[in-house]
Amino acid sequence: MKKIKIPLQTAPLIHCITNAISVETVANALLYIGAKPIMTEDTRAFDDLIRQTNALLLNLGSLSSTKEQSILAASEVADGKEPIVLDVVGIASAKSAMQIAKVVMEKKPTIIRGNISEMRALCGLVTNGRGVDGSPLDQTDDELARLIVALKQLPQESVYVATGAKDIVVAKDNAWILSNGVPELDRFTGSGDMLSGLLAALLGAGASPEDAAVQAVSYLNISGEMAKTKATTAGIAEFRQLFLNELSLLGIDNTDWTNQIRGTKNGKTIIFSDSKIWGDGE
């Protein structure tokens, strides 16, 4: 696995159709890591944008009939032309979201992301999620192992990212369980939407889907860990501001941030070299 330099040097332009509640947050998160966002749902612009953009983010949050049309139109235009990240937020609680997700999945998105409960629903497993929130009942070690097996049964043209207290990345023959992060990241809105933006940005910068998935998840979570060490109170508002700062600072202040990644790859502890990340024993 090749380490990705953040801030990104090529300033990839990312077309985002994202959750209305976090549009500004996602746009800023992209800017903080060196990408450029464009946040339009106007289908009239899509044919022009595809000639300029480097990746497409489709987030099913804040669905409406108009947004559904934009998501489907954008996926059609981008099909085979640029990487697509599909964020399946809400599919565990709304049949309409699941139906749209299934249609977009026919385009074989580069990365499909949701919380662990949502990704269980995508696989047809029983889920204890409520609304757009994941459930701790779905995140025991046994249930994570069951989810990994189920994700491996889905089309392997896509990389799958399932987020929770521990995060899962399933890519072809590899299954990563990543252990960075802090609970505070789940206590304000938009952290998952930002992660999907980061996934699209790293893809737009030319990273492989597996590299982008593992390192976007880890970069966001390590930024959270750094923010918690700097917080002077237990207030979530202070933590959120420090976290956003860390998104812009982590790769500058700590160019070896990947050395802080914790977890396993195919059951083996992740270890590092000067330029690579891989599983122990490879």
N, C-alpha and C positions, 0 to 999 in steps of 0.2 A: 504494500500500500504506500503510495507516494504522498508525502506531506504536502498540504496546500498552504500557500503563503497568504495570510490575511493581515492587513487589508489587501483585497484583490487588486492586481496590477493592471488588468485589462478593462476595468469599469464596465462589466457586462450590463446590457440593458434588459431588464426583466419586466415582462408584461404580466401584471397581477390583476386577476379578478378574485378578490378576496372578501373576507368577512367585513361587513359594513362597520362593525363595532371597533375594528382595529386597522382601518385603512391607513391612517396617518402613522400609527406605530409600526406597521409593516414597512411602509415607505421609508421611514427614518432608519429602521434596522438595516435595510439594504444599503442606504447611504453610509451608515456607520462602518460597514465592512468593505466599502469601496465599490459597491454596485450602484446602478442607476435604476430607479423604479419608474414605471408608467402605469397608472392606476385607472384604466378606462374599461367600461363595459359596453361602449358604443360599437355595435357590430359593423357599422359603416367604416370604421377605422382599421379593422382587422387585416384586410388585404394589404394595406400599406405598412402596418406595423410588422408583419411577418418578415418584411425585407430589411428590418432594422434591429429587431430584438434577438436576444441570444437564448432565452428560455421563457416558458409560460407557466404561471402558477394559477391553478384552478382550485378555489376553496369553496366548499359547499355551504359555508356559514351564511346566515341571513338570506336564506333562499326566498325567491319569488318567481313568478312565471317569467318575468322579464330577465331576471338573472339566469334562470335556467336556459333561456334562449341564447344568452351571451356565452355561457359556459359551453354549450353544445356547438355553437358556431365557432368559437375560438379553438376548440379541440379539433374541429374539422379542418380549419385553416392550417393549424400547426402540425397536423398529422404527418409524420415523416420528415418534417422540415426543421424542427427544433425540439430540445428536451421539454417534457411536460411533467410537472409535479401536480398530483391530484391529492388534495387534502379532503378526506372523507368525513369531516366533522358532521355529526348529527345523524349518521346512518343507523346508529343503534336505537334511535328513538323515532325516526320519521321514515316512512316507506317512500315518500317522494324523494328524499335524499339518496336512499339506497338505489332507487330506480335510475336516477341520474348518474350515480357512481358506476353502475353496471354498464350504461351506455358509453361513458367516457373510457372505461376500462377496455372496451373493444379497440380503442386506439393504442393500446399497450403503453400507458404512461411510463415514463422513465422511472419515477419514484411514486409510490402510493403511501401516504402517511395518515395516521389517525392515532388516537389514544388506544390503549390496549383493549378496552371494552369495544370500541368501534371496530378495531381490526378483527376481534373475535366475531363480531356480527358479520363482517365481510366474508369470513371463512365459514359461516354457518354454525358457529359454536354458540352455545348458550352464553348470554352476557348479563352481568349485573349492573351495567352502566345505567345512569339516570340522566336524561336530557343529553347535554354534551359533555358530561363529566364521566370519567372512568371510575371503576369501583375497585377498592383494595381486594375484594373477593376474587377478582379476575387476575390478581398479580402475585399469587403464591408461586413458589418455584415449580410446583407440579403444573400449575395452569400456564406458566410461561413456556414450559417444555411442550405442553399440548398445543399451544398457539404456534410455536415454531414448526412443529410437524404439520399443522394445518396450512400455514403460510407456504410451506414447501410444495403443497399440492396445487397452489394457484399458478397461473402462467408465469414462467420464470424469465420472461422478457422484461419484467418489472422488478425493481428492488422494493422491498416492503419495510416500512419503519413504523413500529408500534411503541408509543411513548407512555411512560408511567414512572413509578418510583425507580424501576429499572427500565431501560430502553432496549428494544430488540431491533436488529437489522438483519433481514434475510435476503441474501443475494446469491442466487444460483446454488453453489455447493457450500457456501459459508453462512454461518449463523453467529452473529455477535450479540452478546448481552453486555450492555454498557451501564456502569454503576455510578457515574458522576451525577451531580445535581443536588439541589436543596429543596425542601418542601415549600419554601416561599415562592418558588417559580409557579406553583399551582394556585397561588392566592391572589392573583390579579389577572385580568383578562388580557388575552393576546399573546401569551408566551408560545402557545402552539402555533398560532398563525405566523409569528415571527420565525419559528423554526422552519416552517414550510417555505417562507421567503428565503431563508438562508440556504435551504436545499436547492432552490431554483437558481440562486446566485452562484453557488459553487459549480453547478452543472453548466450554467451560462459562461463561466470562466474556463470551461474545458475539462473539469475534473471528471473522472469516471463515476458512474452512478454509485458504486460501492464506496469509493473514497469520499464522495460528496456526502453520502448518508452518514457514515461513521463520524466524519469530522464536523459536519454541521451540528449534529446532535451533541457532540462532545464540546464544541466551541461554545454553544449556548449554555450548556450545563456548567462548564468551568467558569464562564463569566458570572453565573449565579453564585458559585462557590466563592469567587473573589469578592463579589459584592457583599456577601454575608460577612466576610472577615473585616470589611471596612465600615459596616453599619454601626452606628453609635446607639441606636435604639432598636426595639423590636418592631417598630412601625413598618408596615408594608409599603407605604408611600415612599419612605426613605430608601428601602431596599430596591424598589422598582427603579428609582432614579439612578442609584448606584449601578444596578444591573445594566441599564441602558448605556451608562458611561462605559462599563466594562466591555460591551460589545464593540465599542470603537477603540478601546485601549488595549485589550488583551493581546492581540497579535503584534502590537507595537512595543508594549512594555515587556512582554514575555514571548520572544520569538520561538522559544522551545515549549510553548503551551501544550503541544501534543504529548509531552512527557508526563503530563498530569492525567492522561486518559486512563481510566480504570475499567476493567471488565474482562470478558473472555471472548475468544474466537474459537468456535467449534469445541468448546469446553476447556480450552487451554488459555492460561493467563496471557494477556497482551503484554508484549515486551517491545523494546524500541531499539533502533540504531540511529545513526546520524541523519538518515534521510527517509527511513521507512518505519512502518508500524506493522507488526505481524504477530501471529500467535506463537506462544512458546512451543518449541520443538520443531518448527518449520525449518 
